[in-house]
């Protein structure tokens, strides 16, 4: 009996969520509010940049919350963390502007690169919970742990994925961080639907076609000059034309395709795991 019940619960938990017939697709939403959590400046773009562009094009209000300032990602021995943080902030603002997101919609949590896993707990969950309760997103996008990420990938990616889903759960129940209601009037809020970018291939269950904004995504990506060669080894503020052309071609080649179209894959879910 115990084994049978566990099997039923397991099916319920891992079965891929599919949109209800009457529910608009993510990229077809209009005049809604969307909140995206990203571990670093540029993960939002690489994971969901085309989708962000489509959401902005449809007059949705898109907020991007960045856990870290990405102040370590350079091999340049003359670079400092303080300078790199300023560079990454400017690059993120320029990239998101290309996608249609105003800089006032960027929320910087301010943690140092690589340090998210060592941030005070449950302070990190509380901060993300407050953002969800304040924004009231109609859809929430975030990084997925992905295939083997728990074992092999960056600590910031692991922590951002787990912390965000913990905050989604906390936001729903007022007894998590009741001070937010009592002192700031931030009421409990249930996120209706979530889309996780960077999913493992076997768990992707939702694809957004981005053919019409692929050029925009590539142009936005190249705003992150410091993260591409040769700038990552010796920082420069602009592109050599040959390097730029080569980088754009590489980005287009790496973008996933499905049925002949450029797509961004997601793991779509409407509930967190209660078991």
N, C-alpha and C positions, 0 to 999 in steps of 0.2 A: 504493500500500500504506500509506504513512504517513497519507494523508488518510483512508483507510478505517478504520484503527485509531483515529485521533482521533475519528471520528464515533461509533464504538462506545463509546469511553470517555466521550464527551460525553453520550450517552444514559444511560449508567450513572450519571453524576454528577447529572444534572438530573432524572431520573425521580423523581416524588414517591413517598416511602415510604408504604406502607400497612400497618396493623397485621396481624400474623399472626392467623389465625382463633382460635387458642387464647389469644392474649395479651389480657388485660383492657384495656379502654379506660382512658385516663388518669383520667377522673373516676370510674371504678369501682374503682380501686385501693384496697386496704384494708391497713392495718397495714404500710405501706411507708415509705420515707424519700424525700423530695422536696426538692431544692435549687433555689432560684430566684436568679438573678443579675439585679439591676436597676441601671441607671445612677443613678437618683435615687429618693428617697422619692416614691412615688405612681405611678411607671411600672409597678411590680409590680401595683398595684391596677387601673389603667386597662387594662393589657394582659391581666391574668390574675386579677383579683380574684374573679370568680365561681368560677373553677376552684380557686383557693386555698381558698375557702369549702367547696366540695364535697370537696376532699381532706381538710380538717380534719374535716369532718362524718363522713368515713369512717375516722376514727382513724389517718390517716397522720401522720407526723412531718414537718412542713413547716419548712424553714429558708429565710430570706430574707437574701441577702447584698447589701448596698448599697455600691456603689462610692463614691458621693459623699455629702456631707452637705447638698447643695442650698442652699448658703449665699449665693447671689447672686440668687435669683428673686423680687425685690421691687422695685416702683417707688417705695416709700415712702422719701422722702429722710431720714427720721429713723431708718430701720432700719440696723442694723449687721450685718456678716457673722456675728459671734459670737452675737448675739442670734437671728438668723434660723436658724442651725444648731441652736440649742437648741429653737426653735419647731418646726422641721421634724422633729427627732427625736421630740418629744412627739406631733406629729401622726401620724407614721408608726406609732408604738407604739399609738396609739389606733385608727388605721384597721385595722391588722393584728389587734388584739385583737377588733375587730368581726367579722373574718373567722375568728377562732378561733386565730390564731397568737400564742403567748405571746411577750413581749418578750425572753425569754432565747434565743429562736430567731432573733432578728435579729442579723446579723453586720455590723458597721460597719467598712468598710475605711478610712474617714476622709479621703478625698481631697476637696479643695475643688471646688465646682461649676465646670464649664468647664475644669478643669485636668487631667482624666484623660488627655488625649492627650499631655500634657507630663510625665507621671509617669515616673520612671526605669525604663528597660527593661534587662534583662528582669525587674526586680523585681516589676512588676505581674502578669506571667504567673506568676511563682513564687508570689506570695501567693495567687492564685486556684487554682493547682494544689494547694497545700497544703490549701486548704479542701475541694476535691473529694476528695482522698485521705483526709482526716479524716472527712468526712461519709458517704462511700460511698453516693451517691444511687442509688436504683432508677430515678429519672427526673430529668432536669435541664431546667429552664425558663430561658430567657434571651431578651433582646431580639434581634430580627432587624435586620440593616441596613435591610431594607425597600426600597421603591421610591424610588430617587433619594436615599436617606439618605446615601450616601457623598458625594454632591456638595452636597446642600442642607441636611442636617439637623444637629442639635447634635453637636458634637465628642464629648461624653460618650456619646451613643448609638452613634456609630460605634465609638468605642474599646471600649466595654463589649461590643458584639457581637463584635468581632474578638478581643478579649483573652480572652473566655470560651471561644470555640471553640479558641483556641490553648492554653488551659489544659486543656481536655478532652483534646486530643491529648497534651500533655505528661504529664498524669496517668497515661497508659497505659504510658509507657516510662520505666523507672527511671533511665535515664541522663540524663533531664532532671531537674536539681536532685537529684542523688544524695544530697546532704547531708540531704534530708528523710527518707530511709530510714536513713542511717547515724547521724544525730543524734536523730531524733524518731520513728523506727519508723513513718513514713508510707509504706506500701507502695504500689506502682503499682496503679492502679484504672482499669478500663475502664467508662465510662458506657454503660449499655445502650441508652438512648433519650433523645432530646432534643426539646423542643418550643419553638419560637421564636415569641414574641408580637410584635405589630406587623409581620406579614409583608406583603409586597406582595400585592395581590389575586390576581395571576396565579400566585403561588407558594404561597398558602394551600392546604393539603391535609388539614387536620384541624380540626374544629369541635366545641367543647364547648357543649352547651345549658345555659344558666344561668337558665332561667325561675324555678326554685324558689329561687334566691338573688339574683335581680336587685335586690330591695329591699335586701338586705344589702349588696350591692356599692355601691349608691347611698348608703346611710347611711354606709358606710365612707369613700367618696370625700369626703363633706362634712366629715369630720374634718380634711381638709387645708384648713382655713379660709384660710390665708395665700395660697393659690394661686388663689382665686376673687375676682371683684369683689363688693363694692368693697374688700375687704381687701388685695388685691394692690397697690393704690395708696395706701391708708392703713390700716395694719394694725389689725385689731380681733380680739378673742379669740373672739367669738361671732357668731351669725347674726341678722340682722333676719329675722323670719318670712317677709316677702314675698320677700326675696332668696333665702332657703333654698328656698322653694317653686319659685321660678323656676329655680334651679340644678338641683334634682332633676329637674324636667321636662326641662331641657336635657340632662342626663346620660342620661335614659331615651331621649330622641329620638336621641342620637348613638350609642347602643349598636348594633352591627351585628346584623342579623337574617338568618335563613336559614330558609326554609320556614315563616315565621310565628313563629319562636321567637327569643328573645334568644340570641346565641351569642358566644363568644370564638374568633376564628380563630387558628390556629397553622400554622407550617411544621414538620412532623414529620420527623425524620431519625434514622437509626440508625448512621450512619457519617459521619466527616468526610472531606473530599476529599483523597485520598492522591496525586492526580496533579498 
